[in-house]
Amino acid sequence: MIITGALLLSVMLTGCSQNAATTAPPAKAKVIRVGSETTYMPFEFQDEKTKEYTGFDIELMRAIGKQMGAEIQITSMNFDGLIPALEAGNVDVLISAMTITPERAEKVIFSDPYYKSGLSIMVRADENNIHNVKDLEGKKIAVQIGTSGADEAKKIPGAIVSEFNTVDQHNMELKAKGVDAVINDLPVNEYYVAKDGAGAAKIVGDVLDSEDFGIAITKKNPELATSINKALAELKQNGEYEKIYVKWFGKSSSK
């Protein structure tokens, strides 16, 4: 009876151990640390009322995180500091209306393109002498530092290019007549003309250059890049990407 009792006690303890193992709390959800320059309406900005980061890029990144079962943590920083932060390991991913270029691709892994854009020229509403990029020769142009718009402006003969950390800053410079024009992504200029710059600014000329935006991922984690591409493709297939696109741009992504 003593031996039997010991065996029974052993079985009971083993059962308790197994039950404890199966009811242990699950591991914390994985976190993706995302860097973004959050003054770039309508792609990323801080809502004045809620103080939450929002915009097309932010909603898309959160949808990707949800698809992957991951928590998205947004860190705001200057655009020219994004890739250095990624290389230093301070963030895992960048989403900030970033154009896919060969130079940047040497430092990061880009996702599949998620948005097709182009550069445009914005001037004050009462400006009647600037109609295209040729008219910008010798003029004062405002751009955001580290962007493809800055690169394009520097190619214009005789142009005096002023670089600013944020879109708000170069738009204010245009309004104050400190520059003659702004070169930036078309949807960003369109958003300003329709909102804060309504009646004060306009877009002139053709789109200067077609370009694709991509999510930048650290080269130390190619598996993350694969997972993000998979999630992005799934969002496009299930219609969630289209919902986000229409919400922020008021039109279908196919137009």
Backbone as a ProteinNet text record, in pm:
[ID]
protein_1_A
[PRIMARY]
MIITGALLLSVMLTGCSQNAATTAPPAKAKVIRVGSETTYMPFEFQDEKTKEYTGFDIELMRAIGKQMGAEIQITSMNFDGLIPALEAGNVDVLISAMTITPERAEKVIFSDPYYKSGLSIMVRADENNIHNVKDLEGKKIAVQIGTSGADEAKKIPGAIVSEFNTVDQHNMELKAKGVDAVINDLPVNEYYVAKDGAGAAKIVGDVLDSEDFGIAITKKNPELATSINKALAELKQNGEYEKIYVKWFGKSSSK
[TERTIARY]
83.1	0	86.3	199.5	287.4	341.6	382.5	434.2	325.5	207.1	95.1	62.5	63.7	34.1	137.4	262.9	369	353.7	317.1	296.1	180.8	72.8	-44.2	-9.4	68.3	109.9	195.4	283	367.9	286.4	185.3	97.8	23.8	-25.3	-99.2	-11.2	112.2	203.7	239.2	256.3	286.9	172.8	48.1	-69.4	-77.9	-48.6	-51.9	51.2	170.4	277.7	238.2	171.8	129.1	22.7	-71.9	-177.3	-119.8	-19.9	43	110.2	169.2	239.2	142.8	25.9	-69.5	-143.9	-147.2	-220.8	-127.2	0.5	95.9	58.8	79.7	44.6	124.1	61.5	132	243	339.7	449.2	394.9	460.8	416.1	422.4	326.7	323.3	450.5	500.9	621.6	594.3	697.5	687.6	774.5	720.3	797.6	814.2	939.1	969.4	982.3	896.7	885.7	928	1021.5	1062.3	989	951.8	878.6	896.4	899.4	901.6	756.8	701.5	555.7	500.8	551.3	491.9	463.9	429.5	421.7	280.1	187.2	47.7	37.1	-46.9	-136.2	-77.4	53.9	114.7	137.3	190.3	210.9	209.8	130.9	125.2	58.3	65	5.3	-129.1	-232.6	-365.5	-368.2	-417.6	-415.6	-500.7	-610.5	-700.6	-655.3	-629.2	-596.1	-447.4	-363.9	-217.9	-161.6	-246.4	-202.9	-143.3	-45.7	8.4	-91.1	-112.6	-208.6	-160.9	-244.9	-207.8	-203.9	-188.9	-190.8	-82.5	41.5	151.4	129.8	87.8	72.1	-38	-151.8	-261.3	-221.3	-148.2	-104.2	-8.1	85.5	181.8	112.9	14.1	-60.5	-141.1	-194.7	-266.7	-171.8	-51.5	49.9	85.3	102.5	132.8	22.5	-101.7	-215.2	-217.1	-187.8	-184.4	-75.5	33.1	145.1	129.6	29.6	13.8	117.3	158.3	263	212.8	268.9	239.5	331.1	274.1	351.2	377.5	504.3	542.2	607.4	548.2	595.3	688.7	803	895.1	912.6	889.9	901.9	1044.4	1098	1232.8	1245.8	1349.8	1372.3	1400	1360.7	1372.9	1517.2	1611	1749.9	1813.3	1741.8	1792.2	1732.8	1641	1570.6	1664.2	1735.4	1821.6	1934.6	1999.7	2098.8	2040.8	1916.7	1853	1829.3	1791.7	1770.4	1902.6	2007.2	2138.2	2194.5	2160.4	2209	2129.3	2018.2	1936.7	1837.4	1815.5	1719.2	1574.8	1554.1	1422.6	1442.9	1333.3	1339.4	1297.7	1211.2	1144.9	1126.2	1123.4	1091.9	974.2	876.8	772.5	750.8	784.6	782.6	780.5	690.5	683.4	823.5	897.1	1036.9	1047.9	1107.2	1125.7	1231.3	1202.3	1298.2	1404.2	1528.1	1638.5	1753.5	1839.4	1954.9	2047.6	2064.2	2152.5	2100	1971.5	1913.1	1911.4	1891.9	1886	2020	2126.6	2256.3	2261.3	2172	2174.9	2058.5	1949	1828.3	1771.7	1681.6	1600.4	1467.4	1429.3	1299.6	1193.4	1074.8	960.2	919.3	821.9	759.8	697.7	691.5	632.5	488.9	454	316.8	244.7	318.7	254.6	337.2	269.7	337.8	310.5	418.4	406	483.2	499.2	576.2	597.9	700.1	730.5	651.9	618.3	543.7	597.7	561.6	603.4	484.3	505.3	400.6	450.4	364.4	397.7	283	304.6	195.4	84.5	-35.4	-150.8	-140.6	-70.1	-59.5	64.8	137.3	256.1	215.5	252.6	211.9	329.4	450.1	567.5	633.1	586.2	640.8	533.1	563	465.7	519.7	651.5	712.4	852.7	921.6	1053.8	1155.6	1138.9	1229.1	1224.9	1107.9	1091.8	1155.8	1200.8	1263.3	1412.6	1467.5	1610.4	1641.9	1738.9	1777.7	1685.1	1582.8	1485.6	1522.4	1455.8	1472.9	1370.9	1421.2	1334.2	1349.3	1238	1238.5	1210.8	1282.9	1265.5	1282.1	1244.6	1270.7	1403.4	1486.2	1620.5	1618.8	1707.4	1723.3	1623.3	1539	1433.7	1471.4	1394.2	1415.3	1381.8	1291.8	1260.8	1382	1459.7	1582.2	1682.3	1693.7	1785.9	1747.8	1618.1	1570.2	1593.7	1568.7	1585.9	1731.2	1823.8	1966.3	2016	1935.6	1972	1934.6	1852.7	1802.2	1908.9	1948.9	2055.4	2028	2125.2	2116.5	2021.1	1953.1	1854.9	1924.6	1863	1911.3	1819.3	1873.6	1791.5	1807.5	1695.7	1694.1	1630.7	1701.5	1652.9	1598.3	1482	1415.9	1389.5	1378.2	1355.3	1214.6	1116.7	978.4	905.2	795	708.6	650.4	608.6	551	647.6	775.1	873.9	889.9	899.2	917.1	789.1	674.4	549.4	536.8	581	579.5	674.9	788.7	885.6	827.7	751.2	684.7	581.8	502.2	398.4	458.5	575	641.6	721.5	719.1	788.3	941	985.7	1128.6	1183.8	1095.8	1131.8	1024.5	1057.3	962.6	875.6	926.3	853.9	897.5	816.3	845.9	841.7	936.4	929.8	911.9	802.9	775.7	684.6	655.4	568.6	431	375.7	247.5	136.9	113.3	2.5	21.8	146.9	174.8	141.1	183.4	149	-1.5	-63.4	-208.8	-283.7	-238.1	-303.9	-294.4	-177.1	-158.9	-247	-250.7	-331.4	-479.6	-523.2	-664.3	-699.2	-600.8	-627.8	-573.1	-458.3	-401.5	-367.2	-328.9	-288.4	-397.5	-520.2	-632.3	-640.4	-634.3	-641.5	-508.6	-406.6	-276.9	-168.3	-191.2	-89.7	-155.8	-76.6	-127.5	-14.4	-51.9	45.3	52.2	174.3	192	276.8	260	342.3	304.9	380.9	359	433.3	396.2	469.5	612.7	708	848.4	907.8	868.9	933.1	843.5	823.1	744	833.3	782.5	864.5	778.5	838.8	770.3	815.2	719.5	751.4	763.3	856.3	872.1	894.4	866.4	896.8	1041.4	1121.4	1262.4	1279.8	1351.6	1373.3	1522.8	1564	1704.1	1759	1878.5	1941.1	1976.1	1969.4	1999.4	1882.9	1768.5	1649.9	1574.7	1632.5	1563.4	1433.1	1423.1	1298.7	1183	1212.6	1109.3	1062.1	1154.6	1118.4	1025.1	1054.7	969.4	829.8	821.7	692.3	610.9	678.8	609	554.7	633.2	586	465.1	468.3	356.7	231.3	245.4	130.5	75.7	164.5	122.5	43.5	90.8	20.8	-117.1	-125.3	-253.7	-352.6	-303.7	-391.6	-444.6	-360.9	-406.1	-508.8	-492	-583.5	-717.2	-715.1	-840.5	-917.5	-862	-932.5	-902.9	-827.5	-798.7	-709.5	-611.8	-524.8	-607.8	-701.9	-784.6	-868.3	-920.7	-999.3	-915.3	-794.3	-705.5	-668.9	-641.4	-603.2	-715.3	-836.2	-950.8	-978.1	-961.7	-983.8	-893.7	-767.8	-671.3	-656.5	-687.7	-668.1	-797.3	-907.7	-1037.4	-1056.7	-975.5	-987	-928.4	-956.6	-905.1	-756.1	-686.1	-542.6	-513.2	-615	-595.1	-607.7	-647.8	-667.5	-544.8
-121.9	0	126.6	120.9	237.2	266.1	160.4	176.8	228.8	171.7	215.2	361.8	399.8	539.8	634.2	592.6	676.4	693.7	581.3	588.1	681.8	669.8	753.9	900.5	929.2	1067.5	1119.4	1031.7	1070.8	1104.7	1025.5	1049.4	1181.6	1204.7	1329.2	1451.4	1444.4	1555.9	1580.5	1468.7	1481.3	1548.8	1512.1	1571.9	1719.6	1756.2	1898.3	1976.8	1914	1980.3	2003.1	1901.4	1914.3	2020.9	2026.8	2127	2267.3	2281.2	2411.8	2457.5	2361.8	2395.4	2441.5	2375	2408.2	2537.7	2579.5	2701.3	2820.3	2802	2912.4	3026.6	3152.7	3266.9	3265	3304.7	3303.6	3408.3	3385.7	3481.4	3612.5	3721.9	3852.4	3859.7	3931.7	3947.3	4019.2	3981.4	4045.4	4191.8	4270.4	4414.8	4453.9	4535.6	4590.7	4739.6	4782.1	4923.2	4996.6	5096.5	5163.9	5310.2	5352	5491.9	5564.5	5690.6	5767.9	5917.5	5997.2	6143.4	6189.3	6220.5	6232.2	6373.2	6443.9	6574.5	6578.4	6464.6	6451	6412.2	6503.5	6477.2	6451.6	6357.3	6273	6136.3	6120.4	5989.3	5959.6	6057.3	6038	6173.5	6183.2	6306.8	6276.8	6373.1	6356.5	6427.4	6354.5	6411.5	6515.9	6636.1	6745.4	6716	6642.1	6615.3	6495.8	6384.2	6261.3	6248.7	6325.8	6317.9	6183.9	6104	5976.9	5999	5917.2	5921.9	5856.1	5919.3	5867.6	5900.1	5872.1	5892.9	5760.7	5769.4	5649.9	5550.1	5597.2	5506.4	5440.6	5520.5	5469.6	5364.6	5392.7	5295	5168.5	5185.2	5068	4984.4	5047.8	4974	4901.2	4964.5	4898.8	4780.2	4794.6	4683.4	4568.2	4599.7	4496.3	4426.5	4505.6	4446.9	4354.6	4397.1	4313.3	4184.5	4194.5	4075.8	3978.6	4033	3951.3	3908.4	3962.4	3933.5	4004.5	4124.3	4198.2	4335.7	4384.9	4520.3	4619.4	4730.6	4834.5	4950.4	4985.2	5099.2	5204.8	5324.9	5432.1	5526.5	5556.8	5657.2	5765.3	5890.8	6002.9	6056.1	6085.6	6142.1	6216	6295.8	6367.3	6269.8	6308.7	6217.9	6175.4	6271.1	6236.6	6149.9	6130.2	6043.4	5904	5877.8	5750.3	5632.2	5638.3	5525.7	5506.1	5612.6	5592.6	5522.8	5555.8	5491.7	5343.6	5311.7	5172.2	5094.9	5156.3	5090.8	5071.9	5164.3	5155.8	5056.3	5006.1	4910.9	4974.2	5104.5	5173	5144.1	5111.7	5071	4950.7	4881.7	4763.5	4793.3	4895.7	4923.7	5074.3	5121.8	5261.3	5266.9	5350.5	5380.9	5531.5	5599.7	5745.4	5801.2	5749.2	5793.1	5793.6	5686.8	5679.7	5620.4	5697.7	5651.5	5541.6	5437.7	5329.3	5377.1	5385.3	5426.5	5327.9	5316.2	5226.4	5262	5391.5	5435.3	5389.6	5406.2	5363.1	5210.7	5143.5	4997	4933.7	5011.2	4961.2	4950.1	5023.4	5029	4956.7	4938.9	4878.1	4773.3	4693.1	4605.6	4676.5	4695.7	4756.7	4648.9	4677.2	4591.6	4608.8	4529.9	4554.7	4695.6	4766.2	4901.4	4899.5	4999.3	5006.8	5132.7	5225.5	5347.4	5404.1	5445.9	5509.1	5659.1	5736.5	5880.8	5950.8	6080.4	6161.5	6297.5	6367.4	6499	6607.9	6713.1	6823.6	6957.5	7061.2	7197.7	7271.9	7331.9	7412	7556.6	7650.1	7793.1	7865.2	7991.9	8070.7	8090.9	8109.6	8120.1	8239.4	8344.9	8464.8	8464	8351.8	8340	8308	8394	8375.5	8357.8	8349.6	8338.4	8200	8114.4	7978.6	7880.5	7809	7715.5	7572.9	7558.1	7425.3	7427.7	7314.4	7303.4	7396.6	7425.8	7517.3	7656	7695.6	7828.7	7839.8	7728.1	7730.1	7761.2	7768.7	7797.8	7934.4	7935.7	8059.8	8101.7	8022.1	8058.2	7996.5	8045.5	7991.6	7880.1	7762.3	7644.7	7585.6	7552.9	7488	7339	7257.5	7112.1	7057.3	6932.5	6864.8	6791.3	6806.8	6751.2	6598.4	6547.4	6403.4	6335.6	6414	6355.7	6355.5	6281.4	6280.9	6417.2	6492.3	6627.8	6718.2	6698.3	6776.2	6742.3	6614.4	6571.4	6632.5	6634.7	6687.6	6838.7	6909.1	7054.6	7093.2	7014.2	7044.2	7025.1	6960.6	6941.7	7062.8	7153	7265.8	7374.5	7413.9	7513.2	7644.3	7687.4	7816.7	7824.8	7715.3	7718.2	7732.1	7809	7823.9	7737.9	7626.4	7527	7540.6	7557.6	7563.2	7435.3	7366.5	7239.5	7257.8	7197.9	7208.6	7069.2	7062.8	6932.9	6879.9	6968.3	6924.3	6995.8	6937.2	6995.9	7128.4	7132.3	7255	7372	7345	7451.5	7505.9	7417	7471.7	7532.5	7486.1	7550	7690.5	7706.6	7838.7	7934.1	7879.6	7961.8	8009.9	7922.7	7961.6	8070.4	8051.7	8148.3	8283.8	8281.4	8405.3	8469.8	8408.9	8458.4	8452.4	8359.4	8337.2	8253.5	8179.4	8101.7	8121.9	8081.9	8098.2	7974.4	7857.9	7733.1	7625.4	7521.2	7401.2	7281.8	7191	7064	6952.7	6878.9	6767.9	6667	6557.2	6454.5	6512.2	6473.7	6526.6	6515.2	6397.9	6389.9	6478.3	6503.4	6590.8	6735.1	6778.8	6913.6	6928.1	6826.2	6829.1	6843.4	6770.7	6774.8	6914.6	6977.1	7112	7212.8	7204.5	7296.2	7283	7160.3	7137.1	7173.5	7173.3	7197.1	7332.3	7331.9	7453.3	7560.5	7517	7614.2	7652.4	7617.5	7646.6	7796	7831.2	7969.9	8043.5	7980.3	8046.2	7982.6	7861.1	7789.6	7710	7674	7595	7508.2	7406.6	7317.2	7352.2	7358.8	7392.3	7286.4	7277	7186.8	7041.1	6958.2	6813.6	6748.4	6623.8	6545.6	6528.6	6559.9	6561.1	6422.3	6331.6	6201.2	6100	5985.8	5879.7	5799.9	5769.4	5697.5	5608	5500.9	5405	5422.5	5414.6	5416.2	5272.8	5252.2	5120.8	5129.7	5022.1	5010.5	4963.3	5032.2	4995.8	4907.7	4797.5	4701.3	4683.5	4665.4	4644.2	4522.8	4534.3	4423	4308.2	4333.4	4229	4131.1	4163	4078.9	4056.9	3980.2	3954.1	3876.9	3799.9	3726.2	3822.7	3934	4035.2	4095.8	4120.1	4174.1	4079.3	3950.1	3849.3	3849.9	3858.7	3858.3	3983.3	4097.8	4222.4	4216.3	4165.3	4150.9	4058.5	3951.7	3856.3	3924	3998.6	4067.2	4174.5	4248.3	4352.4	4292	4180.8	4112.5	4064.2	4015.6	3968	4082.9	4199.3	4315.3	4364.3	4354.6	4394.2	4294.5	4169	4065.3	4069	4095.8	4091.6	4224.6	4327.7	4454.3	4558	4521.8	4615.2	4730	4698.9	4803.4	4907.2	4860.6	4951.1	5042.8	4989.2	5070.4	5184	5152.2	5253.2	5357.1	5311.1	5400	5499.6	5450.1	5535.9	5635.6	5592.1	5680.3	5803.1	5784.7	5894.2	5972	5908.3	5976.6	6000.5	5946.6	5973	5913.2	5816.1	5751.1	5612	5531	5394.3	5394.2	5295.1	5282.8	5248.7	5203.7	5165.7	5284.2	5400	5518.8	5608.8
0	0	0	65.1	68.5	-70.1	-142.2	-278.7	-371.2	-360.1	-444.7	-420.7	-294.3	-260.7	-319.2	-317.2	-371.7	-521.1	-586.3	-731.1	-765.6	-686.3	-710.2	-692.3	-586.6	-562.9	-676.8	-730.6	-842.3	-965.5	-994.4	-1110	-1094.6	-970.5	-945.6	-965.6	-918.5	-932.6	-1077.4	-1153.5	-1295.7	-1368.6	-1333.5	-1396.4	-1367.9	-1242.6	-1206.5	-1284.7	-1300.6	-1374.9	-1518.4	-1580.1	-1718.6	-1733.5	-1637.3	-1644.4	-1631.9	-1543.4	-1525.8	-1653.8	-1724.8	-1848	-1955.3	-1960.6	-2066.7	-2037.9	-1909.9	-1876.5	-1853.9	-1881.8	-1865.3	-1959.3	-1918.7	-2004.3	-2133.8	-2245.9	-2374.3	-2377.5	-2464.2	-2479.4	-2533.4	-2499.5	-2547.2	-2699.9	-2756.9	-2902	-2947.1	-3062.7	-3112.7	-3145.2	-3131.2	-3152.9	-3271.4	-3360.8	-3471.9	-3446.1	-3429.1	-3402.5	-3536.5	-3554.9	-3684.1	-3672.5	-3758	-3763.2	-3874.7	-3849.3	-3949.8	-3923.2	-4030.2	-4018	-4022.5	-3906	-3891.6	-3910.9	-4012.7	-4046.8	-4196.7	-4253.9	-4399	-4441.7	-4424.6	-4462	-4612.6	-4656.2	-4576.9	-4543	-4556.2	-4532.4	-4384.4	-4311.8	-4168.1	-4098.8	-3992.7	-3914.6	-3781.5	-3690.6	-3558.4	-3553.3	-3517.6	-3507.1	-3396.1	-3426.7	-3329.6	-3206.4	-3224.4	-3112.4	-3029.7	-3095	-3022	-2989.9	-3064.1	-3051.7	-3099.4	-3163.1	-3219.1	-3357.4	-3393.2	-3528.6	-3624.1	-3738.3	-3834.5	-3975.6	-4074.8	-4213.8	-4289.6	-4420.5	-4504.5	-4464.7	-4453.2	-4418.8	-4283.1	-4185.4	-4049.4	-4043.8	-4108.6	-4108.6	-4182.4	-4292.8	-4368.2	-4284.3	-4215.5	-4133.9	-4019.7	-3960.4	-3852.4	-3905.2	-4026.1	-4087.6	-4117.8	-4161.9	-4186.5	-4056	-3949.4	-3819.4	-3772	-3788.7	-3749.7	-3829.5	-3957.6	-4042.5	-3997.4	-3944.7	-3898.6	-3752.9	-3684.2	-3542.6	-3457.2	-3498.8	-3429.7	-3386.4	-3277.9	-3230.6	-3301.7	-3346.5	-3416.1	-3320.2	-3303.1	-3220.5	-3310.1	-3314.8	-3402.5	-3326.7	-3386.4	-3333.7	-3438.9	-3398.8	-3491.2	-3489.9	-3609.1	-3620.9	-3752.4	-3767.2	-3891.9	-4005.5	-4126.4	-4240.5	-4264.7	-4254.5	-4283.3	-4174.5	-4063.8	-3957.8	-3959.8	-4053.2	-4055.3	-4085	-4196.6	-4233.3	-4132.3	-4083.4	-3977.8	-3854.6	-3817.1	-3701.6	-3728.2	-3851.6	-3889.8	-3885.5	-3938.4	-3941	-3800.2	-3710.5	-3572.8	-3488.1	-3543.1	-3469.5	-3374.9	-3388.5	-3301.8	-3341.7	-3468.2	-3518.6	-3611	-3640.8	-3726.5	-3869.4	-3882.9	-4009.9	-4024.8	-4150.3	-4177.7	-4274.1	-4242.8	-4340.8	-4334.8	-4444.9	-4442.3	-4583.9	-4667.1	-4806.7	-4867.6	-4844.2	-4886.8	-5026.7	-5117.1	-5254.2	-5259.9	-5335	-5355.5	-5453.9	-5408.2	-5494.8	-5480.3	-5582.2	-5572.8	-5457.1	-5430.4	-5322.5	-5186.6	-5165.3	-5037.9	-5026.7	-5139.6	-5139.6	-5103	-5107.6	-5062.5	-4910.1	-4843.2	-4697.1	-4630.8	-4705	-4647.3	-4743	-4691.2	-4776.6	-4798.8	-4922.5	-4950.4	-4972	-4920.7	-4948.7	-5093.9	-5135.9	-5265	-5260.8	-5373.7	-5373.5	-5321.6	-5240.5	-5189.7	-5237.2	-5303.1	-5352.8	-5467.4	-5574.3	-5687.3	-5682.2	-5679.1	-5665.7	-5776.4	-5761.4	-5853.8	-5791.5	-5835.3	-5780.5	-5852.2	-5779	-5838.7	-5789.1	-5861.2	-5827.4	-5767.8	-5652	-5588.4	-5573.5	-5608.4	-5598.5	-5528.6	-5497.8	-5440.4	-5544	-5497.1	-5586.3	-5680.9	-5638.3	-5723.3	-5811.9	-5815.4	-5899.3	-6043.7	-6138.7	-6277.9	-6374.1	-6318.8	-6405.5	-6403	-6315.9	-6308.6	-6354.4	-6463.7	-6520.5	-6530.1	-6524.7	-6538.7	-6479.8	-6489.1	-6427.7	-6493.3	-6622.2	-6692.2	-6629.8	-6585.7	-6526.6	-6387.8	-6332.4	-6199.6	-6205.8	-6325.8	-6338.7	-6277.8	-6186.6	-6119.6	-6007.2	-5978.6	-5874.8	-5739.4	-5635.4	-5500.8	-5478.1	-5441.2	-5426.7	-5287	-5222.9	-5091.5	-5107.5	-5031.1	-5034.7	-4893.2	-4876	-4749.1	-4759.2	-4658.5	-4661.4	-4674.8	-4757.7	-4772.7	-4863.7	-4932.4	-5015	-5162.7	-5241	-5385.6	-5445.8	-5381.1	-5425.5	-5414.4	-5307.6	-5289.8	-5399.1	-5430.8	-5536.8	-5671.1	-5699.6	-5827	-5836.4	-5727.4	-5726.9	-5753.4	-5701.1	-5716	-5859.7	-5943.3	-6083.8	-6170	-6116.8	-6195	-6203.4	-6322.6	-6340	-6266.4	-6188	-6120.9	-6004.1	-5973.3	-5864.4	-5729.6	-5641.6	-5503.7	-5416.7	-5368.7	-5298.6	-5147.4	-5079.5	-4932.7	-4879.9	-4789.7	-4736.4	-4594.3	-4569.4	-4439.4	-4382.7	-4250.5	-4186.8	-4209.6	-4219.4	-4230.9	-4344.9	-4385.8	-4488.6	-4439.2	-4312.9	-4257.3	-4271.6	-4249.4	-4255.5	-4397.3	-4496.7	-4632	-4688.3	-4641.8	-4683.9	-4625.4	-4501.9	-4439.1	-4511.4	-4556	-4628.1	-4760.9	-4826.6	-4951	-4923.7	-4821.3	-4785.8	-4749.9	-4684.5	-4642.7	-4755.5	-4874.5	-4993.2	-4979.9	-4895	-4882.6	-4996.6	-5065.3	-5184	-5289.3	-5411.3	-5522	-5542.7	-5500.3	-5526	-5428.4	-5422	-5343.7	-5438.5	-5423.7	-5496.8	-5394.4	-5410.1	-5318.4	-5387.9	-5318.9	-5376	-5406.8	-5520.3	-5565.6	-5461.2	-5400.3	-5303.7	-5181.5	-5143.7	-5029.5	-5065.3	-5183	-5228.8	-5250.2	-5306.8	-5328.9	-5196.3	-5096.3	-4964.9	-4904.9	-4916.5	-4862.5	-4936.1	-5069.2	-5149.6	-5114.3	-5084	-5052	-4907.8	-4819.6	-4676.9	-4632	-4566.9	-4507	-4610.2	-4730.4	-4831.5	-4929	-4896.5	-4986.5	-5016	-5146	-5187.8	-5181.7	-5120.3	-5105.1	-5190.3	-5237.6	-5315.4	-5427.5	-5527.8	-5639.4	-5694.7	-5769.3	-5832.9	-5980.5	-6034.1	-6175.3	-6244.3	-6375.9	-6455.7	-6443.2	-6511.8	-6510.9	-6394.4	-6367	-6267.3	-6316.9	-6231.4	-6273.1	-6289	-6200.7	-6202	-6133.8	-6196.7	-6135.6	-6041.9	-5923.7	-5826.4	-5738.6	-5689.7	-5603.1	-5458.9	-5365.8	-5223.9	-5174.4	-5081.2	-5021.8	-4872.2	-4803.3	-4660.7	-4649.7	-4570.3	-4554.4	-4431.1	-4448.8	-4341	-4320.6	-4197.8	-4169.3	-4243.6	-4294.7	-4366.8	-4273.3	-4143.7	-4045.6	-4029.5	-4089.3	-4070	-4201.2	-4294.8	-4421.9	-4403.8	-4294.7	-4269.2	-4244.3	-4178.3	-4153.5	-4284.6	-4375.9	-4507.5	-4580.8	-4573.5	-4637.9	-4577.4	-4444.8	-4375.8	-4409.5	-4418.8	-4452.5	-4594.7	-4687.5	-4825.6	-4833.3	-4755.8	-4754.1	-4700.8	-4590.9	-4531.3	-4625	-4691.1	-4785.2	-4900.6	-4952.2	-5061.9	-5017	-4894.9	-4841.9	-4824.8	-4780.9	-4764.8	-4898.7	-5000.9	-5134.6	-5188.1	-5151.5	-5199.7	-5127.2	-4996.6	-4920.4	-4920	-4985.3	-4999.5	-4892.2	-4789.5	-4681.1	-4728.5	-4814.1	-4869.1	-4944.6	-5024.6	-5104.8	-5015.8	-4906.1	-4812.8	-4755.4	-4716.4	-4658.9	-4764.3	-4886	-4995.4	-5026.1	-5041	-5074	-4961.5	-4836.7	-4722.5	-4729	-4767.4	-4760.5	-4891.2	-5003.2	-5131.5	-5210	-5160.1	-5220.3	-5357.8	-5394	-5523.9	-5516	-5616.9	-5619.6	-5650	-5598.4	-5623.1	-5767.7	-5839.9	-5980.3	-6075.1	-6021.5	-6107	-6105.3
[MASK]
+++++++++++++++++++++++++++++++++++++++++++++++++++++++++++++++++++++++++++++++++++++++++++++++++++++++++++++++++++++++++++++++++++++++++++++++++++++++++++++++++++++++++++++++++++++++++++++++++++++++++++++++++++++++++++++++++++++++++++++++++++++++++++++++

